Amino acid sequence: MKIPAFLSILIAILISCGNNPAEPEEWPDGAYLYLSSVYADTALSWSPGGSILLLSSFVYTSYCILGFDGITDPIPVAASDMNESSGPNGCWSGDQGLIVYTTYNTDSTSTVRTVPGNLGALLVVINDGRNHLHPTWTADEDSLLLCTYENDHWGLWKTEYNEDSLLTPTEFFAPQYDCLRPSYSPDDQWILFELSHGSHSDIWLIRPDGSDPHAVIEDSHDNIHPCWGPEDDWFAFSSNRSGNYEIWISNLDGSSVIKVTDDPEDDIYPAWNPGYGWLVFSSNRVNGDGNYDIFSIDAPAY
């Protein structure tokens, strides 16, 4: 299926997404407004080199994935007229140039699809009547890791990639809790993911061969939206451990946890730029009304 032509109403909506102001206001915690629109901009992820930010936002009739280069207006990358609100997550293959993501069907199941990062034809790669979320490329980019809903919880499932046929994922790690938002470390030594107990969520690590699953951030608070930093031994996440959701970074054993943002409103969905070392995140700090905008902030010393 080809990406639909950009209609005039679509263009009008995109124009409402402004670029950085000429003289951006610095917030007390050092953050700057990076992208603002009339809709919630969430589920952030960078291209492999850090030049393009992917996000999920409402465009035309549904949530879709947009690409933003920091200069021109965001453009739809995967405008399928289906719900793409779960967004990208460790999703862009540098070698193949393919973005992998999920869409929701009208029967509440979901499909996994790919689209070239330079725009092109959408390709359905998983459509098995089940629910899938947060697909990501393995570090060698020949397989996909994703979250699949089976036996009343989300587990981590895996499948080799073949563009010529539909893929059939098999169970990789599925405890009796929800495993969400997995991503591979840059050196392919670890998989980082969020594990939800229902009342709260922790940040876990597991080896790519399925060994050594363990919590690295574990407490009574919500620790969500983990993502890797440019280096192999640090990651970012959002947590309400200080009262509301802020962005934090941690090393791999959790012995050094550093607060990045500090604002009365919630800061979520961090994405640590792999090429330049700064972070973006979604926040409702502009109006406090749930309309999340995207902010940028320098990484603290660590």
C-alpha positions as CSV (number, residue, x, y, z in Angstrom):
1,M,0.0,0.0,0.0
2,K,1.4,3.4,-1.0
3,I,1.5,6.4,1.3
4,P,-1.6,8.5,0.4
5,A,-1.2,11.9,-1.3
6,F,-0.9,14.8,1.1
7,L,-4.2,16.6,1.0
8,S,-4.7,20.3,1.6
9,I,-6.3,19.7,5.0
10,L,-3.3,17.6,6.0
11,I,-0.9,20.4,5.0
12,A,-2.9,22.9,7.0
13,I,-2.7,20.7,10.1
14,L,1.1,20.3,9.7
15,I,1.6,24.1,9.4
16,S,0.2,24.3,13.0
17,C,3.3,22.4,14.1
18,G,5.8,25.3,14.6
19,N,9.6,25.1,14.5
20,N,11.9,26.4,17.2
21,P,11.2,30.0,17.9
22,A,14.0,32.4,16.9
23,E,14.8,33.2,20.5
24,P,13.4,30.3,22.5
25,E,12.6,30.7,26.1
26,E,14.7,28.7,28.6
27,W,12.7,27.0,31.3
28,P,14.0,27.0,34.9
29,D,15.4,23.5,34.5
30,G,17.3,24.3,31.3
31,A,14.8,22.9,28.8
32,Y,13.7,24.6,25.6
33,L,10.5,24.2,23.6
34,Y,11.5,22.1,20.5
35,L,8.2,21.4,18.7
36,S,4.6,22.5,19.5
37,S,1.3,21.6,17.9
38,V,-2.4,21.6,18.8
39,Y,-2.2,17.8,19.4
40,A,-0.3,15.6,21.8
41,D,3.2,14.8,20.4
42,T,4.5,11.7,22.0
43,A,6.3,8.3,21.5
44,L,9.6,9.9,20.5
45,S,12.5,8.1,18.7
46,W,15.6,9.3,16.8
47,S,16.9,8.1,13.4
48,P,20.2,6.2,13.7
49,G,22.4,9.3,13.3
50,G,20.2,11.6,15.3
51,S,19.2,14.0,12.4
52,I,15.5,13.1,12.3
53,L,13.1,12.9,15.3
54,L,10.1,10.5,14.9
55,L,7.0,11.2,16.9
56,S,3.3,10.1,17.0
57,S,0.7,12.9,16.6
58,F,-2.8,13.3,15.3
59,V,-2.9,14.2,11.6
60,Y,-6.0,14.4,9.3
61,T,-8.1,11.5,10.6
62,S,-5.9,9.5,12.9
63,Y,-2.6,9.3,14.8
64,C,0.3,8.7,12.5
65,I,4.1,8.8,12.7
66,L,5.8,12.1,11.7
67,G,9.4,12.9,11.0
68,F,10.9,16.3,12.1
69,D,14.4,17.5,11.1
70,G,14.3,20.5,13.5
71,I,14.0,23.0,10.6
72,T,11.1,22.3,8.3
73,D,7.5,21.4,9.3
74,P,7.0,17.7,10.3
75,I,5.8,15.4,7.6
76,P,4.0,12.1,7.8
77,V,6.3,9.1,7.5
78,A,3.6,6.4,7.9
79,A,0.2,8.0,7.2
80,S,-1.8,4.8,6.9
81,D,-5.2,6.2,8.0
82,M,-4.9,3.8,10.9
83,N,-4.0,4.4,14.5
84,E,-0.2,4.6,14.9
85,S,-0.4,6.1,18.4
86,S,1.9,3.6,20.0
87,G,4.7,5.2,18.0
88,P,8.2,4.2,17.1
89,N,10.7,2.8,19.6
90,G,14.2,1.8,18.6
91,C,12.5,1.3,15.3
92,W,14.8,2.6,12.5
93,S,17.2,0.2,10.8
94,G,20.3,2.1,9.8
95,D,21.5,-0.5,7.2
96,Q,18.1,-1.2,5.7
97,G,16.6,2.3,6.2
98,L,13.3,0.8,7.4
99,I,11.1,2.1,10.1
100,V,9.1,-0.6,11.9
101,Y,5.9,0.3,13.8
102,T,2.4,-0.9,14.7
103,T,-1.1,0.1,13.6
104,Y,-4.4,-0.8,15.2
105,N,-7.1,-2.5,13.2
106,T,-10.8,-1.7,13.5
107,D,-11.3,-5.1,15.3
108,S,-8.8,-4.0,18.0
109,T,-6.0,-6.3,16.8
110,S,-2.9,-4.8,15.3
111,T,-0.4,-5.2,12.5
112,V,3.3,-4.7,12.3
113,R,4.5,-2.7,9.3
114,T,7.6,-1.2,7.8
115,V,8.2,1.9,5.7
116,P,11.4,3.3,4.2
117,G,12.8,6.2,6.2
118,N,13.0,8.2,3.0
119,L,9.3,7.5,2.4
120,G,7.9,4.9,0.1
121,A,5.6,1.9,0.2
122,L,4.2,0.6,3.5
123,L,4.6,-3.2,4.0
124,V,2.7,-5.3,6.4
125,V,5.1,-7.8,8.0
126,I,3.0,-9.3,10.8
127,N,-0.8,-9.8,10.7
128,D,-1.8,-12.8,12.7
129,G,-4.9,-11.6,14.5
130,R,-3.1,-10.8,17.8
131,N,-2.1,-7.6,19.4
132,H,1.5,-6.4,19.0
133,L,3.3,-3.3,20.3
134,H,6.7,-1.6,20.2
135,P,8.5,-3.5,17.5
136,T,12.3,-2.9,17.4
137,W,15.2,-4.1,15.3
138,T,17.7,-6.4,16.8
139,A,21.2,-4.9,16.8
140,D,22.3,-6.9,13.7
141,E,19.0,-5.8,12.0
142,D,18.0,-9.2,10.7
143,S,15.3,-9.8,13.2
144,L,12.5,-8.0,15.1
145,L,11.8,-7.9,18.8
146,L,8.3,-6.9,19.8
147,C,5.6,-7.0,22.5
148,T,2.8,-9.6,21.9
149,Y,-0.3,-10.0,24.0
150,E,-0.8,-13.6,24.9
151,N,-2.2,-15.3,28.0
152,D,-3.5,-12.0,29.4
153,H,-0.1,-10.2,29.4
154,W,2.4,-8.5,27.1
155,G,5.5,-10.6,26.6
156,L,8.6,-10.2,24.5
157,W,8.5,-12.1,21.2
158,K,11.0,-12.4,18.4
159,T,11.0,-13.2,14.7
160,E,13.6,-13.3,11.9
161,Y,12.9,-10.6,9.2
162,N,12.0,-11.5,5.7
163,E,10.3,-8.9,3.5
164,D,9.0,-11.5,1.1
165,S,6.6,-13.2,3.5
166,L,4.5,-12.5,6.6
167,L,6.5,-13.1,9.8
168,T,5.5,-15.4,12.7
169,P,6.9,-14.3,16.0
170,T,7.7,-16.8,18.8
171,E,7.9,-16.2,22.5
172,F,11.3,-14.9,23.8
173,F,10.6,-13.7,27.4
174,A,7.2,-13.7,28.9
175,P,6.9,-13.6,32.7
176,Q,3.4,-13.1,34.3
177,Y,3.8,-9.3,33.9
178,D,3.6,-6.8,31.0
179,C,6.9,-6.3,29.1
180,L,6.9,-3.1,27.0
181,R,9.2,-0.9,24.9
182,P,12.2,-3.1,24.4
183,S,15.3,-1.8,22.7
184,Y,18.8,-3.2,22.0
185,S,21.9,-1.5,23.4
186,P,24.3,0.0,20.8
187,D,26.8,-2.8,21.5
188,D,24.2,-5.5,21.3
189,Q,25.0,-6.7,24.8
190,W,21.6,-5.9,26.5
191,I,17.9,-5.5,25.8
192,L,16.3,-2.7,27.9
193,F,12.6,-2.8,28.6
194,E,9.8,-1.7,30.9
195,L,8.1,-4.4,33.1
196,S,4.8,-3.5,34.6
197,H,3.5,-5.1,37.8
198,G,0.1,-3.4,37.4
199,S,0.5,-1.0,40.4
200,H,3.9,0.2,39.2
201,S,6.6,-0.3,36.6
202,D,10.3,-1.1,36.8
203,I,13.2,-1.0,34.2
204,W,14.7,-4.3,33.4
205,L,17.6,-5.7,31.4
206,I,18.0,-9.1,29.6
207,R,20.7,-10.5,27.4
208,P,19.9,-11.0,23.7
209,D,20.1,-14.8,24.2
210,G,17.4,-14.6,26.9
211,S,19.8,-15.0,29.9
212,D,20.2,-12.9,33.0
213,P,16.8,-11.1,33.2
214,H,16.9,-8.6,36.1
215,A,15.6,-5.3,37.3
216,V,18.0,-2.3,37.2
217,I,15.5,0.3,38.4
218,E,13.1,-1.3,40.9
219,D,11.0,0.5,43.5
220,S,7.4,1.3,44.3
221,H,7.2,4.1,41.8
222,D,6.3,4.2,38.1
223,N,9.5,3.9,36.0
224,I,8.6,4.0,32.4
225,H,9.6,4.8,28.8
226,P,13.3,3.5,28.9
227,C,15.6,4.4,26.0
228,W,19.4,4.0,25.4
229,G,21.8,6.8,25.5
230,P,24.6,7.3,22.9
231,E,26.9,5.1,25.1
232,D,26.3,1.5,26.0
233,D,26.2,1.9,29.7
234,W,23.6,4.7,30.3
235,F,19.9,5.0,29.6
236,A,17.1,7.5,30.1
237,F,13.6,6.9,31.5
238,S,10.7,8.7,33.0
239,S,9.7,8.3,36.7
240,N,7.3,9.8,39.2
241,R,9.7,9.1,42.1
242,S,10.0,12.8,42.9
243,G,6.2,13.4,42.9
244,N,5.4,13.7,39.2
245,Y,6.9,12.3,36.1
246,E,10.4,13.7,35.3
247,I,13.2,12.5,33.0
248,W,16.1,10.6,34.7
249,I,19.2,8.8,33.5
250,S,20.9,5.8,35.0
251,N,23.9,3.6,34.6
252,L,23.4,-0.1,34.0
253,D,23.5,-1.3,37.6
254,G,21.3,1.5,38.9
255,S,24.0,2.8,41.3
256,S,24.0,6.3,39.7
257,V,20.5,7.8,39.0
258,I,20.5,11.4,37.9
259,K,17.5,13.7,37.6
260,V,17.4,15.6,34.2
261,T,14.2,17.6,34.3
262,D,12.5,19.5,37.1
263,D,9.0,20.9,36.5
264,P,5.6,20.7,38.2
265,E,4.1,19.1,35.1
266,D,4.8,15.7,33.7
267,D,7.8,14.9,31.5
268,I,7.6,11.6,29.6
269,Y,8.9,9.7,26.5
270,P,12.6,10.7,26.6
271,A,14.7,10.1,23.4
272,W,18.4,10.5,23.8
273,N,20.0,11.8,20.6
274,P,22.6,9.2,19.4
275,G,24.6,11.6,17.4
276,Y,24.7,14.8,19.5
277,G,24.1,13.7,23.1
278,W,21.1,15.8,24.1
279,L,17.6,14.7,25.0
280,V,14.1,15.4,23.9
281,F,10.9,14.6,25.8
282,S,7.2,15.2,25.8
283,S,5.7,17.5,28.4
284,N,2.5,19.2,29.2
285,R,4.3,22.0,31.0
286,V,3.2,24.8,28.5
287,N,-0.5,24.7,29.6
288,G,-0.8,21.7,31.9
289,D,-3.8,20.5,29.9
290,G,-2.6,17.2,28.5
291,N,-1.5,18.6,25.2
292,Y,2.0,17.3,25.2
293,D,4.7,19.4,23.4
294,I,8.3,18.3,22.7
295,F,11.2,19.9,24.6
296,S,14.9,19.6,24.4
297,I,17.5,19.6,27.2
298,D,21.2,18.9,27.6
299,A,22.2,15.7,29.2
300,P,23.7,16.3,32.7
301,A,27.3,15.4,33.5
302,Y,27.6,11.7,34.4
